[in-house]
Amino acid sequence: MIQYVFFENYNNFLEHGFESIRAEYISYCNFLGKEIQIKNPEPQNLGIALNICSNGTLEILTDKGEVKKIISGDVVI
């Protein structure tokens, strides 16, 4: 059943890109506004999850006050 739901708007995504599903995607991001850690090959990324950008990157605010854009990794709350 879950697979079917995934493909429900797939053609819309292919035609219009991430922006067409961004609002719904953000509604499932329970980590926005919280302190998180991103697990990926880069040096450790810690910060407050700020936003999901129109291209799908995650913006975090580091403890140094920098806004970093994360392309990939696992979010740990």
C-alpha positions as CSV (number, residue, x, y, z in Angstrom):
1,M,0.0,0.0,0.0
2,I,2.8,2.5,0.9
3,Q,4.5,1.9,-2.5
4,Y,1.3,2.9,-4.3
5,V,1.0,6.1,-2.4
6,F,4.6,6.9,-3.3
7,F,3.9,6.7,-7.0
8,E,0.6,8.6,-6.7
9,N,2.2,12.0,-7.4
10,Y,5.4,10.8,-9.0
11,N,4.6,12.1,-12.5
12,N,3.8,15.5,-11.0
13,F,7.1,15.5,-9.3
14,L,8.9,14.6,-12.5
15,E,7.1,17.3,-14.5
16,H,7.3,20.1,-11.9
17,G,10.2,19.2,-9.6
18,F,10.6,19.2,-5.8
19,E,8.8,22.5,-5.4
20,S,5.5,20.8,-6.4
21,I,5.7,18.5,-3.3
22,R,7.7,20.8,-1.0
23,A,4.9,21.9,1.3
24,E,3.7,18.4,1.9
25,Y,7.2,17.2,2.4
26,I,7.8,19.9,5.0
27,S,4.6,18.8,6.8
28,Y,6.3,15.5,7.6
29,C,9.5,17.0,8.8
30,N,9.1,16.8,12.6
31,F,12.6,17.9,13.2
32,L,12.3,21.5,11.9
33,G,13.0,24.0,14.7
34,K,14.8,21.3,16.7
35,E,18.5,20.7,17.5
36,I,19.7,17.9,15.2
37,Q,22.8,16.1,14.1
38,I,23.4,15.1,10.5
39,K,25.2,11.8,10.0
40,N,27.2,11.8,6.7
41,P,30.8,11.5,5.6
42,E,31.5,15.2,6.2
43,P,32.7,16.5,9.6
44,Q,30.0,16.4,12.2
45,N,27.1,18.7,11.4
46,L,25.2,19.9,14.5
47,G,22.6,22.7,14.6
48,I,19.0,23.8,14.6
49,A,17.0,22.6,11.5
50,L,15.7,25.8,9.9
51,N,14.2,25.0,6.6
52,I,13.8,22.8,3.6
53,C,14.8,24.9,0.5
54,S,13.1,24.8,-2.8
55,N,15.8,22.5,-4.2
56,G,15.4,20.0,-1.3
57,T,18.5,21.0,0.7
58,L,18.2,21.3,4.5
59,E,19.3,24.5,6.1
60,I,20.8,24.3,9.6
61,L,22.0,27.0,12.0
62,T,25.3,26.0,13.6
63,D,26.4,26.9,17.0
64,K,28.8,29.4,15.3
65,G,25.8,31.2,13.8
66,E,26.5,30.0,10.3
67,V,23.7,28.7,8.1
68,K,24.8,25.5,6.3
69,K,23.0,23.8,3.5
70,I,23.0,20.0,3.8
71,I,22.5,18.0,0.6
72,S,22.4,14.5,2.1
73,G,22.7,12.6,5.3
74,D,20.6,11.0,8.1
75,V,18.9,13.4,10.5
76,V,19.3,12.4,14.2
77,I,17.1,14.3,16.7
